[in-house]
Amino acid sequence: MKIVIVILALMTGMGASIKQSAKEMEQVKKRLELNEYKSYPNLLPEVEIVAPAIK
């Protein structure tokens, strides 16, 4: 019975560790993507005016 509890505790601990690692990897990925955008000079959206001119 003790071995079952130990195995269950190990599996729970490993699952929590993997979940935390996945969350941290996602945050690192977001930070790296934002850092890539810093090298671009201007990221303003391009706007096209489609309304008719008022005369």
N, C-alpha and C positions, 0 to 999 in steps of 0.2 A: 504494500500500500504506500509505503514511504517513497518508493522509486517512482510511482505514478505521480505523486505530488511534486517530486523533484523535476520530473520530465515536464509536467504541466507548467511549473514555475519557469523553467528554462525556455520553453516555447513562448510563454507570455512575454518574458523579458526580451527575447530575440525579436518578436513581433513589434514590440514597442520601439526597439532600437531601429529596426528597418523603417518603421513609419516616420520616426524623427529624422532619419537620414534622408528620406525622400522629400520631406518638407524643406530641409536645409538645402538640398540640391535644387529644388524649385526656386528658392529665394536667390541662390547664387546665379542661376540661369537668368532670372529677371534683372539682377544687378549687372551682369555682363552685357545683356542686351541694351540696357540704359547707357552703359559706358560706351558702347559702340556708337550710339547716336550722338554723343558729345563731340565726336570728331567731324560731324557734318556741319557745314557753315550755317545753313538756314533750313529749317524744317517746317516753315509756314506752308499751309495748304495753298494750292493754286486755285484761284477763284475765277470762274468764267461768268460774265454778266450776260444773261439771256433775256432780260426784260427789254421791251422796246424803248427807245429814247423818247423823252417828252420834249416836244417842240413848241 
